[in-house]
Amino acid sequence: MGDVVGALDQGTTSTRFMIFDHGGDEIARHQLEHEQILPRAGWVEHNPTEIWERTRAVIETALTKANLQYSDLAALGITNQRETTVVWNRRTGRPYYNAIVWQDTRTDAIAAALERDGRGDVIRRKAGLPPATYFSGGKIQWILENVEGVREAAEAG
């Protein structure tokens, strides 16, 4: 078993990997920014394939800097953007569309409709939070309704 731990931070503007020794001291790090895609005002997207490539690159580079192999890692922690949402093709492993980032506001009409028809109260009771553009559910609905072929693929399993 390895004697170091890795920490992967997949953030809003970059992907970073850090390696720590048993005493908690940082022994290597590598970070790469990724493109911010802004197709319209209030819309924020990331290319999921670019993020995957950056993730692999930062891990490999940090390990190389520290003269380590994957097998030297005892554990790996991951932090991510949480409500950033992407839908992948389960057969090909390719994304259907860019990731819709947590601060994207394109689903404001979906959140407002939930409030208007009373479902906002149900959501508040169950989740403790109001409907908002932040959450993944509205982003998935938007993808199903706006990205060609996704609804059909979902219905087909």
Buried (B, 14 or more C-beta within 10 A) or exposed (E): EBEBBBBBBBBBEBBBBBBBEEEEEEBBBBBBEBEEBEEEEEBBBBBBBBBBBBBEBBBEBBBEEBEBEEEBBEEBEEEBBEBBBBBEEEEEEEBBBBBBBBBBBBBBEBBEBBBEEEEBEEBEEEEEEEBBBBBBBBBBEBBBEEBEEBEEBEEEE
